[in-house]
C-alpha cells in the first residue's frame, strides 16, 4: 500500500491524504501541546518558513497516547499552536500511533527503521518521518532529535535537491 492511498482528516475534519502533498517533501511529526518536547514546534515552524516555498511542508499529527499530553479539542490544539508557536503548517486530526487502534498510516510508518536500524513503535511525541517526493519514507528521526539537527536539515535538503 502506498502512503498516498491512506485516508486522513485535517484537524478541522476535512478529508485529506498524503496524495495532497505528492511531489513535496513532507516531515510528518506526531505532536503534543503539553509535552517537554513541545518547544520543538518552534523548530518545526522554522523549517516550514525556510523550506516551505521550495516544495517542503511539515505535517503535524496530534497524538494523546503519551502521558495524555494532547488532551485538547481540535480547536484548542489549533489555537495553542498558532498563538504559542505561530504554526502555519498543516495539521491532521488526532491519531493513535501505537497499539491496537494504531492509524493505518502509522501501521506503515512504524515498519521503517531509524538511523540505528530499529523499526517498531513510536517512542514518544515528536517522532519524525521524512517522506520524499515519491511518497516513500526517506528517514526516521526519534523524538529527541531536534528539528534543526544537522541530520534532519541535511536529509530535507537532500530530498529537495533530488
C-alpha positions as CSV (number, residue, x, y, z in Angstrom):
1,X,0.0,0.0,0.0
2,X,1.2,3.5,-0.9
3,X,1.3,6.1,1.9
4,X,-0.6,8.3,-0.6
5,X,-3.6,5.9,-0.5
6,X,-4.3,6.1,3.2
7,X,-7.3,8.3,4.1
8,X,-6.6,11.0,6.6
9,X,-8.5,14.0,8.0
10,X,-7.3,17.5,8.7
11,X,-7.5,19.0,12.2
12,X,-10.7,20.7,11.0
13,X,-12.2,17.4,9.9
14,X,-11.8,17.7,6.1
15,X,-10.8,14.6,4.2
16,X,-7.2,14.5,3.0
17,X,-4.3,12.2,2.3
18,X,-0.6,12.3,1.7
19,X,-1.5,12.3,-2.0
20,X,-2.4,16.0,-1.4
21,X,1.4,16.5,-0.9
22,X,2.5,14.4,-3.9
23,X,5.7,16.0,-5.3
24,X,6.6,17.6,-2.0
25,X,8.9,16.6,0.7
26,X,7.0,16.1,4.0
27,X,8.2,15.9,7.6
28,X,5.4,14.1,9.4
29,X,5.6,14.6,13.2
30,X,3.3,13.3,15.9
31,X,2.9,16.4,18.1
32,X,1.5,17.3,21.6
33,X,0.8,20.6,23.3
34,X,1.7,19.6,26.9
35,X,5.0,17.7,26.4
36,X,8.5,18.5,27.5
37,X,9.4,18.4,23.8
38,X,6.6,20.8,22.8
39,X,9.1,23.6,22.2
40,X,10.1,21.6,19.1
41,X,7.1,23.3,17.5
42,X,9.4,26.4,17.1
43,X,12.0,24.5,15.2
44,X,9.3,22.8,13.0
45,X,7.8,26.2,12.1
46,X,11.3,27.5,11.3
47,X,11.8,24.5,8.9
48,X,8.4,25.4,7.3
49,X,9.5,29.0,6.8
50,X,12.9,28.1,5.5
51,X,11.9,25.4,3.0
52,X,8.1,25.9,2.5
53,X,8.5,27.7,-0.8
54,X,11.0,25.1,-2.0
55,X,8.5,22.1,-2.1
56,X,8.5,21.2,1.6
57,X,6.0,21.0,4.4
58,X,5.8,19.9,8.0
59,X,2.7,18.0,8.7
60,X,1.6,17.7,12.3
61,X,-0.3,14.7,13.7
62,X,-1.5,15.4,17.2
63,X,-1.4,12.3,19.5
64,X,-2.7,11.9,23.1
65,X,-1.1,8.4,23.7
66,X,1.9,9.6,25.6
67,X,1.1,10.7,29.1
68,X,-2.2,12.4,27.9
69,X,-0.1,15.3,26.7
70,X,-2.5,16.3,23.9
71,X,-5.9,16.3,25.6
72,X,-7.4,19.3,23.8
73,X,-10.1,19.5,21.2
74,X,-9.2,20.3,17.6
75,X,-10.0,24.0,18.2
76,X,-7.8,24.1,21.3
77,X,-4.9,22.4,19.5
78,X,-5.2,24.9,16.6
79,X,-5.4,27.9,19.0
80,X,-2.4,26.7,21.1
81,X,-0.2,26.0,18.0
82,X,-0.9,29.3,16.3
83,X,-1.0,31.5,19.4
84,X,2.1,30.0,21.1
85,X,4.3,29.0,18.2
86,X,2.9,30.8,15.2
87,X,2.4,27.4,13.5
88,X,1.4,27.8,9.8
89,X,2.0,24.2,8.7
90,X,-1.0,21.9,8.2
91,X,-2.2,19.6,11.0
92,X,-4.1,16.3,10.9
93,X,-6.8,15.2,13.3
94,X,-5.6,13.4,16.4
95,X,-4.2,9.9,15.6
96,X,-3.2,6.9,17.5
97,X,0.3,6.0,16.6
98,X,0.7,2.8,18.6
99,X,-1.4,-0.1,19.9
100,X,-4.5,-1.9,18.9
101,X,-6.1,1.2,17.3
102,X,-2.9,2.4,15.5
103,X,-3.9,4.5,12.5
104,X,-3.2,2.8,9.2
105,X,-0.6,5.5,8.3
106,X,1.4,4.6,11.4
107,X,1.0,0.9,10.7
108,X,3.1,1.6,7.6
109,X,5.4,4.1,9.2
110,X,6.4,2.0,12.2
111,X,7.9,-0.6,9.8
112,X,10.5,2.0,8.8
113,X,13.9,1.8,10.5
114,X,15.7,4.8,12.1
115,X,19.4,5.6,11.8
116,X,20.3,2.7,14.2
117,X,18.3,0.2,12.1
118,X,15.4,0.0,14.6
119,X,11.8,-0.1,13.5
120,X,8.7,-0.5,15.7
121,X,6.5,1.6,17.9
122,X,6.7,5.3,18.1
123,X,8.8,6.1,21.2
124,X,7.1,9.4,22.3
125,X,5.8,12.7,21.0
126,X,7.7,14.4,18.2
127,X,9.0,11.4,16.3
128,X,9.6,12.5,12.8
129,X,9.3,10.8,9.4
130,X,10.7,12.4,6.3
131,X,8.7,11.5,3.2
132,X,10.2,12.1,-0.1
133,X,8.6,13.5,-3.3
134,X,8.0,9.8,-4.3
135,X,5.8,9.1,-1.3
136,X,8.4,6.9,0.3
137,X,9.9,7.4,3.8
138,X,13.5,8.7,3.4
139,X,14.4,8.9,7.1
140,X,13.0,8.4,10.6
141,X,14.1,10.5,13.5
142,X,13.4,9.7,17.1
143,X,11.6,12.3,19.4
144,X,14.7,13.9,21.0
145,X,16.2,14.7,17.6
146,X,15.6,18.4,17.3
147,X,14.0,19.7,14.0
148,X,17.1,21.8,13.3
149,X,19.6,18.9,14.0
150,X,22.2,18.6,11.2
151,X,21.0,15.2,10.2
152,X,17.4,16.4,9.8
153,X,18.3,19.5,7.8
154,X,20.7,17.6,5.5
155,X,18.1,14.9,4.9
156,X,15.5,17.6,4.0
157,X,17.9,19.4,1.7
158,X,18.9,16.1,0.0
159,X,15.2,15.4,-0.7
160,X,14.6,18.9,-2.0
161,X,17.6,18.6,-4.4
162,X,16.8,15.1,-5.6
